[in-house]
Amino acid sequence: MSDPGRSLPHMPTITTALASPEVWEDIQHALSGGGDGRSCQCVWPVLTNKEWETTDLDQRTALFQQEVASDRPPGIVAYVDGEAAGWVRIGPRPAQRRLARTRNVIATTHEPLEDDGVWAASCFVVRKEHRGQGLNATLLDAAITFARESGARVIEGYPIDTSQTNVRVNDLFHGALSTFLAAGFTKIDGPKPERPLVSLAVA
C-alpha cells in the first residue's frame, strides 16, 4: 500500500519538434548547455576543414540559421517539460559534406557517397542538466521517423563504441554505439574499432 504522504517522483514530459525559424531560440538554448554546441552551431558536418578553420562564430551561426530557415529542417530539438534540452542533426548525407571526406566513412560505408537516399544522424547535443534521461534515444527515434517520412532509404550513424575507448561526455556528440544498436542499427566495423559505422534500412 502506498504512503499517501509520500509524493511520487516527477516523470518529465519529453517531446520533440523539427527545426524551424519558430524554434530557433530553443535550438540555441539546447546547444548552449555544455560542450562545443554553441561554438560549433552544428555546422561542423557541413563544412570542409578549410571552411571550418576560416569561419567565426557569427558566420557559423548565420550558416546554421539559413539551414533552419530552409525547406528541409536540418535536425530535431527535444524538450523536457517544455524546456529545450537536446538536439540531433539528421539529413541527407551528401549535404553533410565533411562525411564524404572522412577516411573512416569512406573506408566503411556500403553506400554510394553521393546518394541522397542515404541520410546521416551525425551530431547529438544534450544540455548537462538533462543528461542521463535517455534523450539521445528519443532524438534518434524522432530522427528515424523524420528520415523515413522524408523518403530516406538508409540512415547511417558514426558513433563511438565506449567499450573500446574512454571518452569525455562532451565528446560523445557522435552518439554512443549502444544507442544506435538499441534502435535497430547494424554495426559495420571499419579501420577504427572505437569508431564503427552503423546503418539502418528505412525503405
SULSULSUL-V661167 format. One record per residue. N is the residue number from 0. RES is the residue in one small letter. PHI is phi in whole degrees, -180 to 180 (999 if undefined). BURIAL is 1 if it has 9 or more other ideal C-beta (glycine too) atoms within 8 Angstrom, else 0. Layout:
# SULSULSUL-V661167
N/RES/PHI/BURIAL
N/RES/PHI/BURIAL
This chain:
# SULSULSUL-V661167
0/m/999/0
1/s/-74/0
2/d/-85/0
3/p/-64/0
4/g/-89/0
5/r/-103/0
6/s/-79/0
7/l/-75/0
8/p/-63/0
9/h/-70/0
10/m/-102/0
11/p/-65/0
12/t/-94/0
13/i/-111/1
14/t/-132/0
15/t/-136/1
16/a/-148/1
17/l/-68/0
18/a/-62/1
19/s/-162/1
20/p/-57/0
21/e/-67/0
22/v/-112/1
23/w/-56/1
24/e/-65/0
25/d/-66/1
26/i/-61/1
27/q/-62/1
28/h/-65/1
29/a/-63/1
30/l/-78/1
31/s/-106/0
32/g/-107/1
33/g/126/0
34/g/81/0
35/d/-102/0
36/g/-56/1
37/r/-67/1
38/s/-73/0
39/c/-80/1
40/q/57/1
41/c/53/1
42/v/-105/1
43/w/-51/1
44/p/-68/1
45/v/-99/1
46/l/-106/1
47/t/-75/0
48/n/-57/0
49/k/-63/0
50/e/-64/0
51/w/-61/1
52/e/-70/0
53/t/-110/0
54/t/-115/1
55/d/-106/0
56/l/-60/0
57/d/-62/0
58/q/-69/0
59/r/-65/1
60/t/-63/1
61/a/-64/0
62/l/-62/1
63/f/-66/1
64/q/-64/1
65/q/-63/0
66/e/-62/1
67/v/-63/1
68/a/-86/0
69/s/-79/0
70/d/-70/0
71/r/-113/0
72/p/-58/1
73/p/-84/1
74/g/178/1
75/i/-136/1
76/v/-107/1
77/a/-108/1
78/y/-123/1
79/v/-117/1
80/d/51/0
81/g/87/0
82/e/-97/0
83/a/-61/1
84/a/-130/1
85/g/-159/1
86/w/-150/1
87/v/-135/1
88/r/-89/1
89/i/-143/1
90/g/177/1
91/p/-54/1
92/r/-64/1
93/p/-59/1
94/a/-73/0
95/q/-94/1
96/r/-62/1
97/r/-61/1
98/l/-63/1
99/a/-71/1
100/r/-109/0
101/t/-96/1
102/r/-56/0
103/n/-64/1
104/v/-69/1
105/i/-58/1
106/a/-77/0
107/t/-113/1
108/t/-63/1
109/h/-100/0
110/e/-110/1
111/p/-59/0
112/l/-66/1
113/e/-103/0
114/d/-82/1
115/d/-69/0
116/g/-78/1
117/v/-95/1
118/w/-104/1
119/a/-134/1
120/a/-98/1
121/s/-110/1
122/c/-152/1
123/f/-124/1
124/v/-136/1
125/v/-133/1
126/r/-60/1
127/k/-53/0
128/e/-72/0
129/h/-113/1
130/r/-73/1
131/g/86/0
132/q/-108/0
133/g/79/0
134/l/-66/1
135/n/-62/1
136/a/-65/1
137/t/-63/1
138/l/-63/1
139/l/-66/1
140/d/-59/1
141/a/-66/1
142/a/-65/1
143/i/-61/1
144/t/-61/0
145/f/-62/1
146/a/-63/1
147/r/-61/1
148/e/-69/0
149/s/-95/0
150/g/95/0
151/a/-65/1
152/r/-99/1
153/v/-141/1
154/i/-116/1
155/e/-111/1
156/g/-138/1
157/y/-134/1
158/p/-78/1
159/i/-106/1
160/d/-86/1
161/t/-70/1
162/s/-80/0
163/q/-103/0
164/t/-157/0
165/n/-86/0
166/v/-144/0
167/r/-70/0
168/v/-55/0
169/n/-65/0
170/d/-93/0
171/l/-89/1
172/f/-68/1
173/h/-76/1
174/g/93/1
175/a/-96/1
176/l/-54/1
177/s/-59/0
178/t/-65/1
179/f/-68/1
180/l/-63/1
181/a/-65/0
182/a/-90/1
183/g/100/0
184/f/-72/1
185/t/-101/0
186/k/-83/1
187/i/-121/1
188/d/-73/0
189/g/-131/1
190/p/-63/0
191/k/-109/0
192/p/-57/0
193/e/-82/0
194/r/-130/1
195/p/-72/1
196/l/-102/1
197/v/-124/1
198/s/-141/1
199/l/-139/1
200/a/-78/0
201/v/-123/1
202/a/-145/0
